[in-house]
């Protein structure tokens, strides 16, 4: 399958539908934007994987989740500045033939991630 993500809103107990996400490839201090997307109703990347097996390469990547804008759009009263604005996850792909799933569990005050299946 390649690379995918899934975001769950732990404050409201639901998928983070509508959250904006950006995917970058990284090399040293340089980040190259690969794509921007809006999560679907299930809090997942729409239209298949972020990168399919043909496009996924061994290397380092960055996912940037626009947490502040998502919770503000949900009507959550956030302090200024918000505790979390964007959540940035840097991760490595050691085996481009494997499936890498990067879930995010998030609230305005905390987040957790792991390599999913």
C-alpha positions as CSV (number, residue, x, y, z in Angstrom):
1,X,0.0,0.0,0.0
2,X,2.9,2.4,0.6
3,X,2.3,5.3,3.1
4,X,-1.0,6.3,4.8
5,X,-2.2,8.3,7.8
6,X,-5.3,8.4,10.0
7,X,-6.1,11.1,12.6
8,X,-8.4,10.7,15.5
9,X,-9.7,13.7,17.5
10,X,-9.5,12.5,21.1
11,X,-11.3,15.6,22.5
12,X,-14.5,14.8,20.6
13,X,-14.0,11.0,20.2
14,X,-14.2,11.0,16.4
15,X,-12.1,11.1,13.2
16,X,-10.5,14.4,12.4
17,X,-12.5,15.0,9.2
18,X,-11.3,18.1,7.4
19,X,-7.9,18.4,9.0
20,X,-5.3,19.8,6.6
21,X,-2.1,17.7,6.3
22,X,1.1,18.2,4.3
23,X,3.6,15.5,3.4
24,X,7.3,16.3,2.7
25,X,10.4,14.3,1.9
26,X,13.4,15.5,3.9
27,X,17.1,15.4,3.3
28,X,19.3,16.9,6.0
29,X,17.8,20.4,6.6
30,X,15.8,20.5,3.3
31,X,12.1,19.6,3.1
32,X,10.4,19.2,-0.2
33,X,6.6,19.3,-0.3
34,X,5.2,16.2,-2.0
35,X,1.5,16.9,-1.4
36,X,-1.2,18.7,0.6
37,X,-4.5,17.1,1.5
38,X,-7.6,17.3,3.5
39,X,-8.6,14.3,5.6
40,X,-11.8,12.6,4.6
41,X,-14.9,11.9,6.8
42,X,-13.0,8.9,8.4
43,X,-10.0,11.1,9.2
44,X,-7.9,9.3,6.6
45,X,-6.1,10.4,3.5
46,X,-8.6,10.4,0.6
47,X,-8.1,8.7,-2.7
48,X,-5.7,5.9,-1.6
49,X,-2.3,6.1,-0.1
50,X,-0.3,9.3,0.4
51,X,2.5,7.5,-1.5
52,X,2.0,4.2,-3.2
53,X,4.7,1.5,-3.3
54,X,6.0,2.9,-6.7
55,X,6.5,6.4,-5.2
56,X,7.7,5.4,-1.7
57,X,11.4,5.5,-1.3
58,X,13.8,4.6,1.5
59,X,14.5,7.9,3.3
60,X,13.1,10.4,5.7
61,X,9.7,12.1,5.5
62,X,7.7,14.7,7.4
63,X,3.9,14.9,8.0
64,X,2.6,18.2,9.2
65,X,-0.9,18.2,10.7
66,X,-2.7,21.6,11.1
67,X,-4.1,20.9,14.5
68,X,-4.9,24.5,15.6
69,X,-7.0,25.3,12.5
70,X,-8.8,22.0,12.8
71,X,-9.9,22.6,16.4
72,X,-10.7,26.3,15.8
73,X,-13.0,25.2,12.9
74,X,-14.7,22.8,15.4
75,X,-15.5,25.8,17.6
76,X,-13.0,24.9,20.4
77,X,-12.0,28.0,22.4
78,X,-8.2,28.0,22.1
79,X,-5.8,30.3,24.0
80,X,-3.6,32.6,22.0
81,X,-1.1,31.4,21.2
82,X,-2.6,27.9,21.1
83,X,-0.7,25.2,22.9
84,X,-0.5,23.1,19.7
85,X,-0.4,24.8,16.4
86,X,1.0,22.3,13.9
87,X,2.1,18.8,14.8
88,X,5.2,17.8,12.9
89,X,6.2,14.1,12.7
90,X,9.5,13.3,11.2
91,X,10.0,9.6,10.4
92,X,12.1,7.2,8.4
93,X,11.2,4.6,5.8
94,X,13.8,1.7,5.9
95,X,11.9,-0.7,3.6
96,X,10.1,0.9,0.7
97,X,8.3,-2.4,-0.1
98,X,6.6,-2.4,3.4
99,X,3.4,-0.5,4.4
100,X,4.0,2.5,6.6
101,X,0.8,3.8,8.4
102,X,1.3,6.9,10.6
103,X,-1.7,7.4,12.9
104,X,-2.1,10.5,15.0
105,X,-4.3,10.8,18.1
106,X,-4.7,14.4,19.0
107,X,-6.5,17.0,21.2
108,X,-5.7,20.7,21.6
109,X,-3.4,19.7,24.5
110,X,-1.7,16.5,23.5
111,X,-0.9,14.0,20.8
112,X,0.4,10.5,20.3
113,X,1.6,8.6,17.3
114,X,3.0,5.2,16.4
115,X,3.8,3.0,13.4
116,X,0.5,1.4,12.6
117,X,-0.5,-1.6,10.5
